[in-house]
């Protein structure tokens, strides 16, 4: 059976304009975890060292990735959608240190050398079973490496694998892709079960102004350092 997801995300790409030329601070690149402009924390959540190696799972049109590259990181992004990657290549063609790859996020991740950070902003970690994503991410992180993901908070009573409908135009049925929704406490427990430490999972409220009221789920975990693992073994 043909995988319909690339075409679904191509359709999604056509509904979204390019990122603004500047944000409210006048910056030409910036990091945004949320669906609200100029809101929430930035790239500091990734705790990247100078020149760190980082992968964006589901990089879309590349705005966050471009910001990390401009900070001097080795910034690699993977996405299923050729249309999204074309938008990224067009907009950020002059940014050095930014790599774009088309394909399955976890297949790409498995081929990488150890990474300082892995993240997903409403990206592949939202649309892949966490029982597959989390061990794959843990395996590719360096000791002390950071994983952060953001997505919509789960709706009460609608947990686990859910259907997302992506419009494809007035004369076509919407495309259907799977996503995984859980409350914050379930995400925290799940990351800990897969070996992450210093885990946080919280819902960042929407900005006080504006009509859109849905917040953003932010989940963060750290791969333990070798020293900490040895301490826990000796204890």
C-alpha positions as YAML, in Angstrom:
chain: A
units: angstrom
residues:
- id: 1
  name: UNK
  ca: [0.00, 0.00, 0.00]
- id: 2
  name: UNK
  ca: [1.33, 3.48, -0.87]
- id: 3
  name: UNK
  ca: [2.20, 5.68, 2.09]
- id: 4
  name: UNK
  ca: [-0.23, 8.62, 1.89]
- id: 5
  name: UNK
  ca: [1.44, 10.67, 4.62]
- id: 6
  name: UNK
  ca: [3.93, 12.61, 2.45]
- id: 7
  name: UNK
  ca: [1.06, 13.79, 0.23]
- id: 8
  name: UNK
  ca: [-0.97, 14.69, 3.32]
- id: 9
  name: UNK
  ca: [1.80, 16.85, 4.69]
- id: 10
  name: UNK
  ca: [2.39, 18.36, 1.25]
- id: 11
  name: UNK
  ca: [-1.25, 19.46, 1.35]
- id: 12
  name: UNK
  ca: [-0.71, 20.92, 4.79]
- id: 13
  name: UNK
  ca: [2.36, 22.80, 3.56]
- id: 14
  name: UNK
  ca: [0.31, 24.53, 0.87]
- id: 15
  name: UNK
  ca: [-2.04, 25.97, 3.51]
- id: 16
  name: UNK
  ca: [0.74, 27.56, 5.56]
- id: 17
  name: UNK
  ca: [2.58, 30.78, 4.65]
- id: 18
  name: UNK
  ca: [6.30, 31.18, 5.15]
- id: 19
  name: UNK
  ca: [7.48, 32.34, 8.57]
- id: 20
  name: UNK
  ca: [7.46, 36.10, 9.10]
- id: 21
  name: UNK
  ca: [10.58, 37.97, 8.03]
- id: 22
  name: UNK
  ca: [11.11, 39.24, 11.57]
- id: 23
  name: UNK
  ca: [9.53, 38.57, 14.94]
- id: 24
  name: UNK
  ca: [8.32, 41.14, 17.48]
- id: 25
  name: UNK
  ca: [11.92, 41.73, 18.61]
- id: 26
  name: UNK
  ca: [13.08, 42.38, 15.06]
- id: 27
  name: UNK
  ca: [15.03, 39.10, 14.90]
- id: 28
  name: UNK
  ca: [15.33, 37.39, 11.52]
- id: 29
  name: UNK
  ca: [15.57, 33.91, 13.08]
- id: 30
  name: UNK
  ca: [14.06, 32.70, 16.33]
- id: 31
  name: UNK
  ca: [12.87, 29.53, 18.09]
- id: 32
  name: UNK
  ca: [9.21, 28.99, 18.93]
- id: 33
  name: UNK
  ca: [7.85, 25.91, 20.69]
- id: 34
  name: UNK
  ca: [4.22, 27.03, 20.63]
- id: 35
  name: UNK
  ca: [1.49, 27.76, 18.09]
- id: 36
  name: UNK
  ca: [1.36, 31.37, 19.32]
- id: 37
  name: UNK
  ca: [3.74, 34.02, 17.93]
- id: 38
  name: UNK
  ca: [6.34, 35.59, 20.22]
- id: 39
  name: UNK
  ca: [5.36, 33.38, 23.12]
- id: 40
  name: UNK
  ca: [7.10, 30.96, 25.44]
- id: 41
  name: UNK
  ca: [10.69, 29.80, 25.92]
- id: 42
  name: UNK
  ca: [13.30, 29.48, 23.20]
- id: 43
  name: UNK
  ca: [16.25, 27.32, 22.20]
- id: 44
  name: UNK
  ca: [17.65, 27.39, 25.75]
- id: 45
  name: UNK
  ca: [15.46, 24.37, 26.56]
- id: 46
  name: UNK
  ca: [17.82, 22.27, 24.44]
- id: 47
  name: UNK
  ca: [20.89, 23.09, 26.59]
- id: 48
  name: UNK
  ca: [23.11, 22.86, 23.53]
- id: 49
  name: UNK
  ca: [26.88, 23.29, 23.83]
- id: 50
  name: UNK
  ca: [28.71, 25.53, 21.33]
- id: 51
  name: UNK
  ca: [28.66, 23.81, 17.95]
- id: 52
  name: UNK
  ca: [26.32, 21.10, 19.25]
- id: 53
  name: UNK
  ca: [24.73, 18.49, 17.01]
- id: 54
  name: UNK
  ca: [20.94, 18.61, 16.99]
- id: 55
  name: UNK
  ca: [18.14, 16.96, 15.00]
- id: 56
  name: UNK
  ca: [14.64, 18.32, 14.36]
- id: 57
  name: UNK
  ca: [12.14, 15.47, 13.91]
- id: 58
  name: UNK
  ca: [9.57, 16.84, 11.48]
- id: 59
  name: UNK
  ca: [11.32, 20.11, 10.68]
- id: 60
  name: UNK
  ca: [8.60, 21.42, 8.36]
- id: 61
  name: UNK
  ca: [9.58, 24.69, 6.69]
- id: 62
  name: UNK
  ca: [12.69, 24.97, 8.83]
- id: 63
  name: UNK
  ca: [12.33, 28.14, 10.90]
- id: 64
  name: UNK
  ca: [13.51, 26.66, 14.19]
- id: 65
  name: UNK
  ca: [16.27, 24.74, 12.47]
- id: 66
  name: UNK
  ca: [17.56, 27.88, 10.75]
- id: 67
  name: UNK
  ca: [17.76, 29.65, 14.10]
- id: 68
  name: UNK
  ca: [19.91, 26.89, 15.59]
- id: 69
  name: UNK
  ca: [22.19, 26.94, 12.57]
- id: 70
  name: UNK
  ca: [22.58, 30.70, 12.93]
- id: 71
  name: UNK
  ca: [23.62, 30.08, 16.54]
- id: 72
  name: UNK
  ca: [26.48, 27.96, 15.23]
- id: 73
  name: UNK
  ca: [24.96, 24.51, 15.73]
- id: 74
  name: UNK
  ca: [25.16, 21.56, 13.37]
- id: 75
  name: UNK
  ca: [21.41, 21.59, 12.74]
- id: 76
  name: UNK
  ca: [19.84, 18.68, 10.87]
- id: 77
  name: UNK
  ca: [16.17, 18.39, 10.01]
- id: 78
  name: UNK
  ca: [14.12, 15.53, 8.58]
- id: 79
  name: UNK
  ca: [10.59, 15.66, 7.21]
- id: 80
  name: UNK
  ca: [8.30, 13.39, 5.20]
- id: 81
  name: UNK
  ca: [7.02, 16.23, 3.02]
- id: 82
  name: UNK
  ca: [8.98, 17.31, -0.08]
- id: 83
  name: UNK
  ca: [6.82, 20.45, -0.21]
- id: 84
  name: UNK
  ca: [7.76, 21.44, 3.33]
- id: 85
  name: UNK
  ca: [11.45, 20.87, 2.61]
- id: 86
  name: UNK
  ca: [11.20, 22.89, -0.60]
- id: 87
  name: UNK
  ca: [9.79, 25.79, 1.41]
- id: 88
  name: UNK
  ca: [12.63, 25.43, 3.89]
- id: 89
  name: UNK
  ca: [15.25, 25.34, 1.17]
- id: 90
  name: UNK
  ca: [13.79, 28.40, -0.53]
- id: 91
  name: UNK
  ca: [13.51, 30.50, 2.61]
- id: 92
  name: UNK
  ca: [16.78, 29.54, 4.34]
- id: 93
  name: UNK
  ca: [19.09, 28.90, 1.39]
- id: 94
  name: UNK
  ca: [21.71, 31.30, 2.76]
- id: 95
  name: UNK
  ca: [21.94, 29.70, 6.21]
- id: 96
  name: UNK
  ca: [25.13, 27.71, 6.80]
- id: 97
  name: UNK
  ca: [25.23, 24.65, 9.04]
- id: 98
  name: UNK
  ca: [21.65, 23.62, 8.26]
- id: 99
  name: UNK
  ca: [20.90, 20.24, 6.64]
- id: 100
  name: UNK
  ca: [17.53, 19.13, 5.27]
- id: 101
  name: UNK
  ca: [16.61, 15.48, 4.69]
- id: 102
  name: UNK
  ca: [13.47, 13.85, 3.32]
- id: 103
  name: UNK
  ca: [12.26, 10.60, 4.87]
- id: 104
  name: UNK
  ca: [11.04, 8.81, 7.97]
- id: 105
  name: UNK
  ca: [12.18, 10.52, 11.16]
- id: 106
  name: UNK
  ca: [13.17, 7.39, 13.06]
- id: 107
  name: UNK
  ca: [14.97, 5.86, 10.07]
- id: 108
  name: UNK
  ca: [17.00, 9.03, 9.73]
- id: 109
  name: UNK
  ca: [17.69, 9.17, 13.45]
- id: 110
  name: UNK
  ca: [19.02, 5.61, 13.51]
- id: 111
  name: UNK
  ca: [21.79, 6.56, 11.05]
- id: 112
  name: UNK
  ca: [23.13, 9.47, 13.12]
- id: 113
  name: UNK
  ca: [26.17, 9.67, 15.35]
- id: 114
  name: UNK
  ca: [25.42, 10.54, 19.01]
- id: 115
  name: UNK
  ca: [23.60, 13.87, 19.32]
- id: 116
  name: UNK
  ca: [23.55, 16.67, 21.89]
- id: 117
  name: UNK
  ca: [19.81, 17.26, 21.48]
- id: 118
  name: UNK
  ca: [16.76, 16.01, 19.61]
- id: 119
  name: UNK
  ca: [13.51, 17.92, 19.41]
- id: 120
  name: UNK
  ca: [10.09, 17.97, 17.76]
- id: 121
  name: UNK
  ca: [7.80, 21.00, 17.53]
- id: 122
  name: UNK
  ca: [4.33, 19.74, 16.56]
- id: 123
  name: UNK
  ca: [6.37, 17.34, 14.46]
- id: 124
  name: UNK
  ca: [7.18, 13.67, 14.08]
- id: 125
  name: UNK
  ca: [7.12, 12.94, 17.83]
- id: 126
  name: UNK
  ca: [3.45, 13.99, 17.82]
- id: 127
  name: UNK
  ca: [2.63, 11.64, 14.94]
- id: 128
  name: UNK
  ca: [4.68, 8.56, 15.90]
- id: 129
  name: UNK
  ca: [3.96, 5.99, 18.59]
- id: 130
  name: UNK
  ca: [6.03, 7.04, 21.65]
- id: 131
  name: UNK
  ca: [6.86, 3.37, 22.27]
- id: 132
  name: UNK
  ca: [8.92, 3.65, 19.07]
- id: 133
  name: UNK
  ca: [10.04, 7.27, 19.31]
- id: 134
  name: UNK
  ca: [11.35, 7.43, 22.87]
- id: 135
  name: UNK
  ca: [13.75, 4.46, 22.79]
- id: 136
  name: UNK
  ca: [15.05, 5.59, 19.40]
- id: 137
  name: UNK
  ca: [15.68, 9.11, 20.73]
- id: 138
  name: UNK
  ca: [17.28, 7.82, 23.93]
- id: 139
  name: UNK
  ca: [19.63, 5.59, 21.92]
- id: 140
  name: UNK
  ca: [20.88, 8.47, 19.74]
- id: 141
  name: UNK
  ca: [21.45, 11.02, 22.52]
- id: 142
  name: UNK
  ca: [24.84, 11.48, 24.13]
- id: 143
  name: UNK
  ca: [24.93, 11.04, 27.92]
- id: 144
  name: UNK
  ca: [23.49, 14.30, 29.20]
- id: 145
  name: UNK
  ca: [21.75, 14.93, 25.87]
- id: 146
  name: UNK
  ca: [18.31, 16.55, 25.85]
- id: 147
  name: UNK
  ca: [15.00, 15.65, 24.20]
- id: 148
  name: UNK
  ca: [12.20, 18.22, 23.99]
- id: 149
  name: UNK
  ca: [8.86, 17.97, 22.22]
- id: 150
  name: UNK
  ca: [5.83, 20.23, 21.98]
- id: 151
  name: UNK
  ca: [2.29, 19.59, 20.79]
- id: 152
  name: UNK
  ca: [-1.32, 20.36, 21.60]
- id: 153
  name: UNK
  ca: [-2.45, 19.24, 25.06]
- id: 154
  name: UNK
  ca: [-4.67, 16.17, 25.12]
- id: 155
  name: UNK
  ca: [-8.42, 16.65, 25.32]
- id: 156
  name: UNK
  ca: [-9.90, 15.09, 28.45]
- id: 157
  name: UNK
  ca: [-11.05, 11.56, 27.67]
- id: 158
  name: UNK
  ca: [-9.28, 11.48, 24.28]
- id: 159
  name: UNK
  ca: [-5.99, 9.75, 25.06]
- id: 160
  name: UNK
  ca: [-3.76, 7.46, 23.06]
- id: 161
  name: UNK
  ca: [-3.76, 7.14, 19.28]
- id: 162
  name: UNK
  ca: [-6.13, 9.66, 17.67]
- id: 163
  name: UNK
  ca: [-7.02, 10.67, 14.11]
- id: 164
  name: UNK
  ca: [-5.98, 14.04, 12.67]
- id: 165
  name: UNK
  ca: [-7.74, 15.33, 9.56]
- id: 166
  name: UNK
  ca: [-5.74, 17.48, 7.16]
- id: 167
  name: UNK
  ca: [-7.71, 19.55, 4.62]
- id: 168
  name: UNK
  ca: [-6.79, 18.93, 0.98]
- id: 169
  name: UNK
  ca: [-9.08, 21.36, -0.80]
- id: 170
  name: UNK
  ca: [-12.81, 21.88, -1.39]
- id: 171
  name: UNK
  ca: [-13.18, 18.91, -3.78]
- id: 172
  name: UNK
  ca: [-11.18, 16.29, -1.87]
- id: 173
  name: UNK
  ca: [-11.69, 14.35, 1.32]
- id: 174
  name: UNK
  ca: [-9.25, 15.32, 4.07]
- id: 175
  name: UNK
  ca: [-6.13, 13.24, 4.56]
- id: 176
  name: UNK
  ca: [-5.99, 11.26, 7.78]
- id: 177
  name: UNK
  ca: [-2.86, 10.78, 9.89]
- id: 178
  name: UNK
  ca: [-2.41, 9.35, 13.38]
- id: 179
  name: UNK
  ca: [-1.26, 11.32, 16.41]
- id: 180
  name: UNK
  ca: [-0.63, 10.35, 20.04]
- id: 181
  name: UNK
  ca: [-2.23, 12.35, 22.87]
- id: 182
  name: UNK
  ca: [-1.68, 11.85, 26.59]
- id: 183
  name: UNK
  ca: [-1.99, 14.04, 29.67]
- id: 184
  name: UNK
  ca: [1.18, 15.61, 31.08]
- id: 185
  name: UNK
  ca: [1.59, 13.11, 33.90]
- id: 186
  name: UNK
  ca: [1.45, 10.18, 31.46]
- id: 187
  name: UNK
  ca: [4.15, 11.73, 29.28]
- id: 188
  name: UNK
  ca: [6.37, 12.28, 32.32]
- id: 189
  name: UNK
  ca: [5.94, 8.71, 33.50]
- id: 190
  name: UNK
  ca: [6.53, 7.32, 30.01]
- id: 191
  name: UNK
  ca: [9.81, 9.21, 29.55]
- id: 192
  name: UNK
  ca: [11.00, 7.98, 32.93]
- id: 193
  name: UNK
  ca: [10.07, 4.40, 32.01]
- id: 194
  name: UNK
  ca: [12.28, 4.68, 28.92]
- id: 195
  name: UNK
  ca: [15.25, 5.87, 30.97]
- id: 196
  name: UNK
  ca: [15.08, 9.67, 30.85]
- id: 197
  name: UNK
  ca: [15.73, 11.74, 33.96]
- id: 198
  name: UNK
  ca: [15.06, 15.35, 35.01]
- id: 199
  name: UNK
  ca: [11.74, 14.93, 33.21]
- id: 200
  name: UNK
  ca: [9.22, 17.75, 33.00]
- id: 201
  name: UNK
  ca: [5.85, 17.74, 31.24]
- id: 202
  name: UNK
  ca: [3.73, 20.85, 31.55]
- id: 203
  name: UNK
  ca: [1.11, 22.79, 29.63]
- id: 204
  name: UNK
  ca: [2.21, 26.33, 28.85]
- id: 205
  name: UNK
  ca: [-0.94, 28.50, 28.86]
- id: 206
  name: UNK
  ca: [-1.85, 30.55, 25.81]
- id: 207
  name: UNK
  ca: [-0.94, 34.26, 25.91]
- id: 208
  name: UNK
  ca: [-3.17, 36.43, 28.06]
- id: 209
  name: UNK
  ca: [-4.20, 38.44, 25.01]
- id: 210
  name: UNK
  ca: [-5.76, 37.14, 21.82]
- id: 211
  name: UNK
  ca: [-8.72, 34.90, 21.08]
- id: 212
  name: UNK
  ca: [-6.87, 31.57, 20.78]
- id: 213
  name: UNK
  ca: [-6.92, 29.85, 24.17]
- id: 214
  name: UNK
  ca: [-5.33, 26.42, 23.63]
- id: 215
  name: UNK
  ca: [-2.02, 26.10, 25.42]
- id: 216
  name: UNK
  ca: [1.04, 24.04, 24.45]
- id: 217
  name: UNK
  ca: [2.25, 20.80, 25.99]
- id: 218
  name: UNK
  ca: [6.02, 20.91, 26.58]
- id: 219
  name: UNK
  ca: [7.82, 17.67, 27.43]
- id: 220
  name: UNK
  ca: [11.55, 17.52, 28.27]
- id: 221
  name: UNK
  ca: [13.89, 14.76, 29.38]
- id: 222
  name: UNK
  ca: [17.62, 14.15, 29.69]
- id: 223
  name: UNK
  ca: [19.61, 11.00, 28.98]
- id: 224
  name: UNK
  ca: [21.52, 10.21, 32.19]
- id: 225
  name: UNK
  ca: [25.26, 10.69, 32.22]
- id: 226
  name: UNK
  ca: [27.52, 7.67, 32.56]
- id: 227
  name: UNK
  ca: [28.56, 8.82, 36.03]
- id: 228
  name: UNK
  ca: [24.98, 8.91, 37.26]
- id: 229
  name: UNK
  ca: [24.28, 5.48, 35.84]
- id: 230
  name: UNK
  ca: [27.34, 4.09, 37.64]
- id: 231
  name: UNK
  ca: [26.26, 5.74, 40.89]
- id: 232
  name: UNK
  ca: [22.78, 4.20, 40.63]
- id: 233
  name: UNK
  ca: [24.31, 0.77, 39.87]
- id: 234
  name: UNK
  ca: [26.75, 0.92, 42.81]
- id: 235
  name: UNK
  ca: [23.98, 2.07, 45.16]
...
